[in-house]
Amino acid sequence: MIETGDPADLALLLLRLYFGLMMVAHGLNHIFGGGRIEGASRWFESLGLRHGKLQAWAAALTECGAGLLLALGLLTPVAAAGFVGLLTVAIATHHRFHGFFIIKEGVEYVLAIMVVALALGLLGPGQWSIDDAVGFTDQVWLQGWWGGLIALSGALVAALQLAVFYRSPRQEVDST
């Protein structure tokens, strides 16, 4: 598929490293930065997520775990599913109320990250990855359409999480 040294391998590595490590940084920030888990817990509860401390830990650990997996190129579609799930919850609980543009806290930024995650699920991690080193890229279910479906399955997990834990505190949608 992709030859060793192909620029596509470098492009996939750059995408995986940047977005993976960015997500790890988000998770670590929830744990150690600002208001820590307690602050994230209060914020999640203000968004309508019940059991805020559980939600904060789940989000932080998913951000760290999925981010690390993506950066390493290990079980890449599973890592992408973690991103899709996180971002689906972020859109449903916060960003959709603020329109499109990120400057107004809209969906623009989280959708961009979600599209990158889905693309990586479809394309696979490239040759410069642990998936390739251990032969996972030879498995049909870890790339192509199957990889994309696995990545998209994060939205189903998010829908289940929202059905169980989310109660909207908002009555109006801000359409600006």
Buried (B, 14 or more C-beta within 10 A) or exposed (E): EBEEEBEBBEEBBEBBBEBBBBBBBBBBBBBEEEEBBEBBBBBBBEBBBEBBBEBBBBBBBBBBBBBBBBBBBBBBBBBBBBBBBBBBBBBBBBBBBBBEEBEEBBBBBBBEBBEBBBBBBBBBBBBBBBBBBEEBBEEEEBBBEBBBBBBBBBBEBBBEBBEEBBEEEEEEEEEE
